[in-house]
Amino acid sequence: KAVCMVTEMPEEMLDSSSRQQEIVENRQIAMYLCRAYTRKSLREIGVEFGNKTPATIMHACKVIRNLVQTDKKFKEKLEKIESFLIS
């Protein structure tokens, strides 16, 4: 929900199978945050995102970690979402 609130994207878009870059990026952020801030397994997270495989969740986390290191604007976006999530 935090990702949707900050990015103003409808929640159902995260569960969709859309490959539009903005939707994919926000979905990957949500997967990354689920992995970072919950004790859910990769399988459990995948089920919440429309039965994605554990490999998809791992890939999303890897993509987000790489973007944080290489894209300053993306890092700021993620930090904004994380601060919203924590508050």
C-alpha positions in Angstrom: 0.0 0.0 0.0 2.9 2.4 0.8 4.2 2.1 -2.8 0.7 2.9 -4.2 0.2 5.8 -1.8 3.5 7.5 -2.6 3.4 6.8 -6.4 -0.4 7.4 -6.7 -0.9 4.0 -8.5 -4.0 1.9 -7.9 -3.2 -1.2 -5.9 -4.6 -3.6 -8.5 -1.9 -2.4 -10.9 0.8 -4.1 -8.7 -0.9 -7.4 -9.1 -1.3 -7.1 -12.8 0.9 -8.8 -15.3 1.6 -5.5 -17.1 5.1 -5.0 -18.4 4.9 -1.2 -18.5 8.1 0.1 -17.0 6.5 2.3 -14.3 4.2 -0.6 -13.1 7.0 -3.1 -13.2 9.3 -0.8 -11.2 6.7 -0.1 -8.5 5.8 -3.8 -8.3 9.5 -4.7 -7.8 9.8 -2.0 -5.1 6.8 -3.5 -3.3 8.3 -7.0 -3.6 11.7 -5.7 -2.3 10.0 -4.0 0.7 8.0 -7.1 1.5 11.2 -9.1 1.6 13.1 -6.5 3.6 10.4 -5.7 6.2 8.5 -9.0 6.7 9.3 -12.5 7.6 7.4 -13.9 4.6 8.9 -16.5 2.4 9.6 -15.8 -1.3 6.7 -18.1 -2.1 4.3 -16.2 0.2 5.3 -12.9 -1.3 4.9 -14.3 -4.8 1.3 -15.4 -4.0 0.5 -11.9 -2.8 1.6 -10.6 -6.2 -0.5 -12.8 -8.4 1.4 -16.1 -8.0 4.8 -14.9 -9.0 7.6 -17.4 -8.6 10.3 -17.2 -5.9 12.8 -16.6 -8.7 10.8 -13.5 -9.8 10.9 -12.1 -6.2 14.6 -12.7 -6.0 15.1 -11.0 -9.3 13.1 -8.0 -8.2 15.2 -7.6 -5.1 18.4 -7.8 -7.1 17.1 -5.2 -9.6 16.1 -2.8 -6.8 19.5 -3.2 -5.0 21.3 -2.4 -8.3 19.1 0.6 -9.0 19.7 2.0 -5.5 23.4 1.9 -6.2 23.3 3.4 -9.7 20.3 5.7 -9.8 20.1 8.7 -7.4 16.5 9.6 -8.3 15.4 6.0 -7.8 17.2 5.8 -4.5 15.3 9.0 -3.4 12.0 7.5 -4.5 12.7 4.3 -2.5 13.7 6.3 0.6 10.5 8.3 0.3 8.4 5.1 0.2 10.4 3.6 3.1 9.9 6.6 5.3 6.2 6.6 4.5 6.1 2.9 5.4 7.9 3.4 8.7 6.0 6.4 9.8 
